[in-house]
C-alpha cells in the first residue's frame, strides 16, 4: 500500500497573517503587538469591522493569502476563527495551498444564543475538519463561548486543544500583554510536521453544502 506523502517543511519563512474578529483588534491587543514586534507578521484588513459580512471577509482573507507569495500561517482571534473555518470550507485548500497551519484563539459561539447579533451571519459553524494543522486555544471563563463547546469545536475542526485557564476572551481586557504563551504555541505550530496533526482531508462529497457565489 502506498504511503501518504506529506509536504516538506517550507524553505521560506512563513508569513503570519493576523486575522482579527468583531470590531478589529484595537490598541493593546496581542495581535497588534505581534504585528509590531514580528518582522513576518501583518494584520489582515477585512474592513466592515462594526458590521462584518461573512462572504466579503472570506474574499478579503483569500486575497491576502494569495498575495502572500510564500507559505502562510493564519493566526485568528474570536470571529476571525469562524472566518478561517468558512474560508477553508469555500476554498477547499489542498496540500498545494500556501496555508500551512492556523492558530485559532477564543472562537465565539455563533449558533445558540450568540453574545452579539452581528455574529449571526457566520452561523452555522462549519463542522468540517480543517485541511491543515491547527491549534485551538480557549479560556475557561470566556464570556463568548462555553469551555465544553470550545473543546467540541476543536474536535470537529481536527485541532489540538489548549486550555488558556481563566483569561476571559484572550484579548486586551485579559491583560496578557504580548501573550508570550501564544507565541510559544505559534512556534510549536510552525515547527510541527503536517503528518503529526494532519486531519482528515475533506473530499467533495464531505461538504454538506454546495459552493455558493460569494457576493
C-alpha positions as CSV (number, residue, x, y, z in Angstrom):
1,X,0.0,0.0,0.0
2,X,1.4,3.4,-1.0
3,X,2.1,5.7,1.9
4,X,0.6,9.1,2.1
5,X,3.1,11.8,1.2
6,X,3.2,15.0,3.2
7,X,4.8,18.2,2.0
8,X,8.3,19.1,3.2
9,X,8.8,21.9,5.6
10,X,8.6,25.2,3.8
11,X,12.0,26.6,2.7
12,X,10.8,30.2,3.0
13,X,9.9,31.7,6.4
14,X,6.1,31.8,6.5
15,X,4.1,35.0,6.6
16,X,1.9,35.2,9.7
17,X,-1.5,36.6,8.8
18,X,-3.2,38.0,11.8
19,X,-7.0,37.8,11.5
20,X,-9.0,40.0,13.9
21,X,-12.6,39.5,14.9
22,X,-15.5,41.7,15.6
23,X,-14.5,45.4,15.8
24,X,-10.9,44.5,14.9
25,X,-8.1,44.1,17.4
26,X,-7.6,47.6,18.9
27,X,-4.7,49.1,20.8
28,X,-3.2,46.8,23.5
29,X,-4.5,43.7,21.8
30,X,-1.8,41.0,21.5
31,X,-2.5,40.7,17.7
32,X,-1.5,44.4,17.3
33,X,1.6,43.8,19.4
34,X,2.6,40.8,17.3
35,X,2.2,42.9,14.2
36,X,4.6,45.5,15.6
37,X,7.1,43.0,17.1
38,X,7.3,40.3,14.5
39,X,9.0,41.0,11.2
40,X,7.0,38.4,9.3
41,X,3.5,39.2,10.7
42,X,0.9,41.5,9.3
43,X,-2.8,42.3,10.1
44,X,-5.4,41.3,7.5
45,X,-7.6,44.4,6.7
46,X,-11.0,42.8,6.5
47,X,-12.9,46.1,6.8
48,X,-16.6,46.3,7.9
49,X,-15.3,45.8,11.4
50,X,-18.5,47.1,13.1
51,X,-20.8,45.2,10.8
52,X,-19.0,42.1,9.4
53,X,-20.2,40.4,6.2
54,X,-19.1,36.8,6.0
55,X,-18.6,36.5,2.3
56,X,-16.8,39.8,2.0
57,X,-14.4,38.7,4.7
58,X,-13.8,35.4,3.0
59,X,-12.9,37.1,-0.2
60,X,-10.5,39.6,1.5
61,X,-8.8,36.8,3.5
62,X,-8.4,34.8,0.3
63,X,-6.9,37.8,-1.4
64,X,-4.4,38.2,1.5
65,X,-3.4,34.5,1.3
66,X,-2.9,34.6,-2.5
67,X,-0.9,37.8,-2.3
68,X,1.5,36.4,0.3
69,X,3.6,34.7,-2.3
70,X,5.0,32.3,0.3
71,X,3.8,29.9,3.0
72,X,1.2,31.3,5.3
73,X,0.2,30.7,8.9
74,X,-3.1,32.1,10.0
75,X,-3.5,33.5,13.5
76,X,-7.1,34.2,14.1
77,X,-8.9,35.7,17.1
78,X,-12.6,35.5,18.0
79,X,-14.8,35.8,14.9
80,X,-11.6,35.5,12.8
81,X,-11.6,31.8,13.8
82,X,-15.1,31.3,12.3
83,X,-13.9,33.2,9.2
84,X,-10.9,30.8,8.9
85,X,-13.3,27.8,9.0
86,X,-15.6,29.3,6.4
87,X,-12.6,30.2,4.2
88,X,-11.5,26.6,4.3
89,X,-15.0,25.4,3.6
90,X,-15.4,27.5,0.5
91,X,-11.8,27.4,-0.9
92,X,-11.2,23.8,-0.1
93,X,-7.4,24.3,0.1
94,X,-5.3,21.2,-0.6
95,X,-1.6,20.5,0.0
96,X,-0.7,23.0,-2.7
97,X,-2.3,25.8,-0.7
98,X,0.0,28.4,0.9
99,X,-1.7,27.9,4.2
100,X,0.4,25.5,6.3
101,X,-1.4,26.0,9.7
102,X,-3.7,28.0,11.9
103,X,-3.7,29.2,15.5
104,X,-7.3,29.7,16.5
105,X,-7.8,31.8,19.6
106,X,-11.1,32.2,21.5
107,X,-13.7,31.4,18.8
108,X,-17.1,32.7,19.8
109,X,-20.4,30.8,20.0
110,X,-22.5,31.8,16.9
111,X,-25.1,29.1,16.7
112,X,-27.0,29.2,20.0
113,X,-27.6,32.5,21.8
114,X,-24.6,34.4,20.5
115,X,-23.5,37.2,22.6
116,X,-23.8,39.7,19.8
117,X,-26.4,39.7,17.0
118,X,-23.7,40.6,14.5
119,X,-22.3,37.1,14.7
120,X,-25.5,35.6,13.2
121,X,-24.1,35.9,9.7
122,X,-21.4,33.4,10.5
123,X,-23.8,30.6,11.6
124,X,-23.9,27.7,11.3
125,X,-20.4,26.9,12.5
126,X,-18.7,24.8,9.9
127,X,-18.2,21.3,11.4
128,X,-15.7,20.0,8.8
129,X,-12.1,19.2,9.8
130,X,-9.7,21.8,8.7
131,X,-7.3,20.6,6.0
132,X,-4.1,21.9,7.7
133,X,-2.6,21.6,11.2
134,X,-4.3,23.8,13.8
135,X,-4.3,24.6,17.5
136,X,-7.4,26.0,19.1
137,X,-7.0,28.0,22.3
138,X,-9.9,28.6,24.7
139,X,-10.3,30.2,28.1
140,X,-12.3,28.6,30.9
141,X,-14.2,31.9,31.6
142,X,-14.6,33.3,28.1
143,X,-18.0,35.1,28.1
144,X,-18.3,34.5,24.3
145,X,-18.3,30.7,24.4
146,X,-18.6,27.9,27.0
147,X,-15.5,25.8,27.6
148,X,-17.1,22.5,26.7
149,X,-18.4,24.0,23.5
150,X,-14.9,25.2,22.6
151,X,-13.4,21.7,23.2
152,X,-16.1,20.2,21.0
153,X,-15.3,22.7,18.3
154,X,-11.6,21.7,18.5
155,X,-12.6,18.0,17.9
156,X,-14.8,18.9,15.0
157,X,-12.1,21.0,13.3
158,X,-9.4,18.4,14.0
159,X,-7.4,21.0,16.1
160,X,-5.1,20.4,19.0
161,X,-6.8,21.9,22.1
162,X,-5.1,24.2,24.5
163,X,-6.5,25.3,27.9
164,X,-5.8,29.0,28.5
165,X,-7.1,29.0,32.0
166,X,-9.1,31.9,33.3
167,X,-8.1,34.6,30.7
168,X,-11.5,35.8,29.6
169,X,-11.7,36.4,25.8
170,X,-7.9,36.4,25.5
171,X,-7.9,40.0,24.3
172,X,-6.7,43.4,25.6
173,X,-9.0,43.2,28.5
174,X,-7.3,40.0,29.6
175,X,-4.1,42.0,30.5
176,X,-1.8,39.5,28.8
177,X,0.4,42.0,27.0
178,X,2.1,40.4,24.1
179,X,0.8,37.0,25.1
180,X,4.0,35.0,25.4
181,X,2.1,31.7,25.8
182,X,0.6,32.4,22.4
183,X,4.0,32.9,20.9
184,X,5.1,29.6,22.2
185,X,2.0,27.9,20.7
186,X,2.7,29.6,17.4
187,X,6.3,28.4,17.5
188,X,5.1,24.9,18.2
189,X,2.6,25.0,15.3
190,X,5.2,26.3,12.8
191,X,7.6,23.5,13.8
192,X,5.0,20.8,13.6
193,X,5.3,18.4,10.6
194,X,1.9,18.0,9.0
195,X,1.9,14.3,9.5
196,X,1.8,14.8,13.3
197,X,-1.5,16.6,13.3
198,X,-2.9,16.0,9.8
199,X,-6.7,15.9,10.0
200,X,-9.0,14.1,7.6
201,X,-8.7,15.9,4.2
202,X,-12.3,16.5,3.1
203,X,-13.4,15.4,-0.3
204,X,-16.0,17.0,-2.5
205,X,-18.7,14.6,-1.1
206,X,-17.9,15.5,2.5
207,X,-19.2,19.1,2.3
208,X,-22.8,19.3,3.5
209,X,-23.5,22.4,1.4
210,X,-22.5,23.2,-2.2
211,X,-20.3,26.1,-3.0
212,X,-22.2,29.4,-3.5
213,X,-21.3,32.6,-5.2
214,X,-19.9,34.9,-2.7
215,X,-21.4,38.4,-3.2
